[in-house]
Amino acid sequence: MISRPFVLLASLLFFVSSSFAFPSYADVLKRQETEDASSPFRPVDPPLPPGPPEFTGAKLVNDPAHLWMPLRDGDVRGPCPGMNTLASHGYISRDGVASPSDMVTAVQEGLNMENKFAIFVTYLNHLMNGNLVTDLLSIGGKTSKTGPDPPAPAHAGGLSVHGTFEGDAGMTREDAFFGDNHSFNETLFEKFIGFSNRFGDGFYNLTVAGELRFQRLQDSIATNPQFSFKNVRFITAYGESVFPVNFFVDGRKTDKKLDMDSARLFFSDMKFPADFFRAPMPMSNEGLSEIFQMHPFLPGGNVDGQVNNFVVDPTSADFDTPSCVLYEDILNTVKGLYPNPTGVLKRNLIKNLRFFYDGFSAVFSDDCAEQFPYGQE
């Protein structure tokens, strides 16, 4: 039995033990500025995340102020069709790089995502994949547009980094083992259509979501010797499955069924349907419990580099473990990515962890005590 709603977006643990003393990121920026005085990148003191908008009902979002535009050279897109669409309509910078606060505003305005849920998933992704000094995050792969590289093992690699936001058994993206984990995959979308025809009378709904989620798990077990489905990815995959029902169905409809023409626009073309209205109320992971209960599944992965060799991981977070297990998992990831931060980087880590915890504690109800691995402001 699922004890709470879990989150949409995700992270992979980069376990790194190190005794190296990494340079201050402020020093890295200073050196770059000395070499290139025209550099546009400066340290940013991250602002507080945006609060909820005044109006939270359905409204036209494919409007004259947010016209769709095709990609230009250098624009980045990634594994999330929602963020791709928001960028292509100008809800965030059309190049696909934005601050986390701008992203929270975008998912609220363009999709009507619930405020605390939006803060949690956005700042989780920023901590894993963003540039914490320049306060910029790529919705796709790594790009110089986010600024100078952070000290390793941090990477500022964007949402396409495998196992962070993106993970195995995606609905319309292939597993990273096969080479391209972020581009729209027509073969997988045809499976999406086939399951919608078979179980949803031509529409994607919660029943289709549950059946397709289970099938994609079986596909990866059978074909990907490196298949991993545990910890944060275990949680986010089910959020990914319910996302189209909650955010891609026109807000004036009450049947919660996504037609295939609209689905293709979002997943492939990164485009709102004409005259599209966002959800009629703030949404997060509504319906997740229903799709999981259709085919309950335990976290784990293929082992020994072999397909069809799935082994359950009893230490992984799942829907029955307290959310504090997930919180500890995420903190360990952050500490592995940033073992010895100093200066501006340390200050911004402390702030972003606070923003993340505020969202986390609002989404979950286990009363996990906040931890301060880098001290407090």
N, C-alpha and C positions, 0 to 999 in steps of 0.2 A: 504494500500500500504506500503510495507516495505521500510523504508527510508535509510537503510544501511545494510551492512553485519554484522551479529552478531557472537559471539564467540562460539567456540566448547566446551570449557570446562567450569566449573561451580562452584557455591558456595551456601551454605545454610546459612541464618542469624542465628547465635546463639546469641540471644538478652540476654545479661547478664548485669544487673545493679549491681554494687558492690562498697562498700566503703572499702573493705579489702586492706591492704597493702601487696602485694605479694613479696616474697623474690627475690633478683636478681638471674637470671639464672646462672650468673657467680659464685655466692655463692653455688648454687646447685652443679655445676660441681666441685668446689673446695672441697666440702664435699665428693663427690663421689671419687675424686682422693685421698683424705686422706685415705678413707676406702679401696681403691683398686688402688694401684700405677700402676698396669698393665693396667688400663683402656685405650682403644685406642681412646677415645673421648676427643677432645680438642675444645675450641672455634675456629671458622673459620671466618675470614674476607671475606665475599662473594665477588668474583671477578665480574667485569662487565660481563653482558651476552655476549655470542659470537655474532659476526656479521655474515652476510650472507657468505656462502662458495664461493670460487672463481668460481667453476663450478656449474651451477644450471640447467643443462639439465638432460634428462633421462640417467640412467646408471644402470648396474647390481648391485643389492644390496644383493642378495643371492649368495655371492661370497665366495671363499675359506677362506678369512679372517673373515667371519661372518657365520660360519656353525651353523646350528640349533643343539641345545643340549636339551635333556629332563630335566625336573625339578629334582633338588636334594632336599634332606631333608633340610628344612629351607628356600628354595627359596619362595619368595612371588610373587603372581600375583593378579590382580584385575579386575575391570569392563571394562577397556579400552583394546580392542583387539589389537590396534596399539602399545601401550606401552608394552603389554605382548609379542607381537611378537618381538619387538626391543630388549627386555631383553633376550629372548630365542635365539636370534642370536648374542648376545654380543655387540650390539650397545650401551647399557648401561650395568652396572654390572649385571651379570646373576642372582644374588640373588634378583634383583628387587628393590634395594635401590641405589639411586644416587643423586648427587647434581643437582640443577635446571640447572646450566650451562651445565652440561653433557647431561641433557635431551634435552635442546634446540639443542645442536649439533646433538644428535641422531635423533630427528624428522626431522631435515634438511637433514642429510646424508642418512637416511634410507627411508624416505617418501617424501622428498622434500617439507616440510612445509615451508611456507613463514616466513622469519626471525622475523618480528615484531609481527606477529600473534603467532608464537611459543613462543616468549618472554612473550607476554601478558598472554596466557593461562597457561604457565608453572609457572610463578611467582604468578599468581592468586592462583593456586593450592598450591604452596609452602606456601603462606601466610595463607591459610586456614588449611592446613593439614600437613605441613612439620615441621621439627625441625630447627628453625631459628638460633640457636646457632651453631650447628654442620653442618648446611647447607646441610642437607640430607632429602630426601623425599622418602617414600615408594609408589610404584605403586599399592600396595594392601592394606592390613590391617595394623594395628599397629604392630610394631616390635621393639625389643630392638636394632636392628641394626642401628637405626637412633640416638641412644644416650639416655641420661637421659630425663625423662619426663619434659616438660616445666611446669611452674606454671599453675594450673587450673584457668580459664576454657579452656585455650588452651590445645590441646590434641596430636598433631603430629600423628594423627591417620591414615594417608595415604589416597590414593584416594578412598578407599572403604567406607569411612565415608558417611553415607547416607545424601543426600541433598547438599553435597559440590560439588565434581565432579560427583558423582553418583546420580541418581534421579529416580523418578517413570516413568513408561511407557517406559522402555528401550526396545530395539529391541530383544536382546538375553539374557537379565538378568531380573530376576523377581523383583517385587517391594519388598522393604525392609520389608513391613508389613508381607509378607509371609515367612520371615526367612532368605533367602539367596539372597542378592542383588548383588553379585559379581561373582558367578560361571556361567559358560556357561550352558544354559538351553535348552535341546534338544527339548522340546515341543514348545518353542518360536522359535527356529530355523526352525522347521518344518513349522511354520506359515510364517516365512521369505521365505522359499522355495515355499510354496503355493502361496503367493502373487507374487513372481517372476514368477511363471508359469502362473498365471492368468493375470497379467498386463504387464509382461516384456518378454513373450515368453521364459521363462526359465532363464532370466538374471535379476539381480538387477540393476535398472536404476532410473532416477529421478522420473518417473511416479510411479514406485513401491514404492519408498521412500515416496512420498506424501500419497499414499493410506495406506501403512503400518503404517506410523506415526499416521494418523487419527484413524486407527483401534486400535492401542495400547492405545491411549487416551480413546477410548470407553471401552476397556477392563478394564482399571484401574478404571474408573468411576463406572463401574458395579460391581467390585469385591473388591476394596480396600477402606475401610471406612476412611482411613487416607490419601487418595490420595491428593497430592499437586503438582500443576503445575503452578508455578508463579515465579516472580523475575528471578533469574539467571537460574533456571532449565527450565523455559519457553523458554529462548533463546537457551540454550545448547542442548535441545532435538532435535531441528531442525538441529543444527550442527552435532549432532550424526547421524542423518538420512542421511545427504549428505556425511559424512565422507567416507563411503566405495566406493562411486562413484569417489571421488577425489583422494583417496590414496591407494585403494586396487585393482584398475584396472591397468594392466601392462602398463607402460608408452609408449610402442611401439604401443599400440592400440589407435585408434581415435574414437571408437564408445561409449566410456564411459559406457560400460556394464560389470558387474561383473558376471562371471559364478559361479555356485553353488559349484563346487569342490574347487575353489580358496576361496570362501567365508567360507567354512567349515575349510579350513586350517587356515585362519586368526582368525575366531571367536572361534573355538573349539580347534585346535591344536597349536595355537599361533606360526604359521610357515609361512614363505614366500613360495609361489609356486616355484617349480624348475625354474631356469633361469629367475627370476622375476626382471624386471626393474622398478625403481621408476617413479613417475609422470614426465612428460617431461618439466615441469616448476614449479616454486614455487606456491603452492596452499594454500588456506585457506577454505573459506566457499562458494565457487562458486556453484551456483545452489540452494542455500537456499531459495531465494525468490520464485523460481518456485514451490518448494514443499509446501511452506506455502500457496501460493495462490490457490492451489488445494482444500484445505479445511481450510479456515481461522478459527482461534480458539482464544478465549480470555483467558487470564490467570485466574486462580482461583483454586478451589479444593473442594472436598467433605467436608461437615461440619456436626457438631453434631454427629460424629462417625457413620454416615450412608452411605451406598452405594447409588448410583444413586441420590445423593443430592449435585450436583455440583453447586457452587455459584461463579460468576465472582468476581474477586478482582480488583476494579478500581484503586487501588493505586500501583499495580504491574507494574514493567517494562515490556514492550512488544516491538514489532517492530516499533511502531509508536511514542513511547515516546522518548524524547531526551536521548542520551546515558548518560548524566549527572545523570539521575535517577539511572541508573545502577552503576555508579561510586560511588554515595552517599551510595547506598545499600551495596556495597563491603566495603567501608570505615567503615560503621557502624558495619559490621561484624568483621572487624579487631579490632576495638576499643573495641568490646565486648569480644573478645578472649584475648586481651592484655590490660587490663584497666590501669595497673600501671607498665609498664616495666622499668627496670633500667639496667645500665651497658652494658654488651655485647649484651644482648637481645634488649635493646632500640636502640643501634647503628645499629644492623642488621635489625631491623624493619624499621628504616629510610631508609637504603639502599635498602631493598627489595621493599618497597613502591615506591621508585624512579624508580627502574627497571620496576616494574609493570606499573607505569604511563607512562613511555616512550613507552612501547608496546601499552597500551590502547590508548594513544593520537594519535599513528600512525594508529591504526586500525579504530578508529572512527573519525568523522569530526565535532563534535558539539562544539569544542573549550572549553571543560570543564576546568575550572581553577584548577590547582594542589592544593591539600590541604596538610597540614603538621601537622597531629594530634600529632606527637611526636617531632616536631621541625625539623630543617634542619641541615645538616652537616656543 
